[in-house]
């Protein structure tokens, strides 16, 4: 039972994290919009960077990109909150019931992984060369986020017995 409760708590913590990130991006919209603007416009990458042809200089596209990020964060948090609730409700039941509650968790953690690994590390970090920016490099933070989600996913998806 302790292991099941730890799994519930870990998933609930990931849900809280994603929801707080989305909330903070709404409450402190300007600061985080500035981050997206700098990353997409590539204006703080190395001087003479030959990749700058990839830069996006459209405020409308910066805004769209930012809202897609916020939507993915919120969706991740809501799916994980739902998944943690399902796990919590099944925690005292048979193993088959608890294991059957895990797909929602896998979906939420997978979406978070796609957001922070594919979105920030692959697209932001490599395509837009965000790693070259001293001020606007979100790659290290994204790494902490997606590795945490991946480790929780591995632990939670281990089969539970009766």
N, C-alpha and C positions, 0 to 999 in steps of 0.2 A: 504493500500500500504506500509506503514511503516513496518508492521510486515513481509511482504514478503521480503522487502529489508534487514531487520535484518536477516532473515533466509538465504538469499543469502550470506550476509557478514559472517555469522557464518560458513557456509559450505566452503566458499572460504578460511577462516582463517584456518580451519581444513586441507584443501588441502595444503595450504602453509606450515603448520606445518609438515605434513607427507613428503612433497617433500624436505623441508629443512633437516629433519632428514636423509632421504636417501642420499641427497647430502653431508651432513656432514660426513656420514659413508664412503662415497667414498673418500672425500678429506682428511679426517683424518683416513684413513683406519687402520693404525697400532694401534692407541689407542683403537678403538672400537673392532678391532679383538682381542686385548689383553683381553678386557672385556669378549668376547664370550669364549675365551680359558680358562680363569679362571673359568667362570661359568660352562662350560661343564666338565672341568677336576676336579672340586670340590676341588681344591688344597688349597682354603682359607676357607673351612668350618671348623666347630669345630673339634678339635683333637679327634681322636677315633670315629668319626662319622661312625655308622654302615651302613649308606646309600651309602658310597663311592664306593660300588660295581657297582653303576649306572654310575660312571664317564666315560667320553669318553676321551681317551688319544691320539686320532688320529688327527694329523694336517689336514689331508684331510677332516675329518668329521667336524672339527672346521671351516674350510674354507667353506664347503658346508652349514653348519648351518648359518654362517654369510651371505653368499650370498642369502640364502632363506629369511633371515630377511630383507636385503636390497631390495630384489625384492618385498616383501610384503609391505614394506614402500612406495616404488615407485608406486606400483599398487594402494595402498590406496590413495596416493596423486593424481595420474592421474585420477582415477575414481571420486574422490571428485571434482577435477577441472572441469571435464566433467559435473558432476551433478550440480555444482554451475553455470556453463554456461547455462545449460538447465533451471535451475530455473530463472536465470536473464533474459533469452529470453522470458520466460513465465510470468514474474512478472506483466506486465501490461495487460495481457490477462484474460480471464475468469478463475474462480476458478478451473474448471475441467482441464484446460490446465496446470495450475500451479501444481495441485495435481498429474497430470499424469507425471510430471517431477521428482517426488520424489523417484521413485525406484532406480535410479542410486545413489542417495544420501544414501539411506538405504544400498545399496550394499557396497559403500565405507566406510561408518561409521561402518558397520558390519565387514568388513575385518579388519579395524583398531582395533576394539574391540577384534577380534580373535587373532590378532598379539600381542597386549599388555596385554590382560587378559590371554588368553590361552597360548600364547607363553612365555611371561615373568613371569606372576604371577603363572600360574599353572605348566607349564613345567620347566621353569627356577627356579622359587621360591620354588616350592614344590618338584618336581621330582629331580632336581639337588641341592636342599637345598640352593639356592642362598641367602635366607634370613639370613643364618648363617654367611655370609661373611661381615666383617666390611668394606672392600674396594670395593667389586664387587657385591653389592646388588642393583639390578635394580628394585626391587619390588615397593618401594615408588614412583619412577618416573613413572613406568608403571601404577600404580594406578591413578596418576594424569591424565595421557593420556587417559586411557580407560573410566574413569568417565566423563571426558570432552566430549569425543565422544558420550557416552551414553546419556548425558544430551542434547547435540545438536540433536541427533537422536530423542529423545522424543519430543523436541520442534518443530523440522522441520516436523515431521510426524503428528502433530496436523492438522486436516483438515482446509483448508483455504476456506473462502466463498467469494462471489462476493461483 
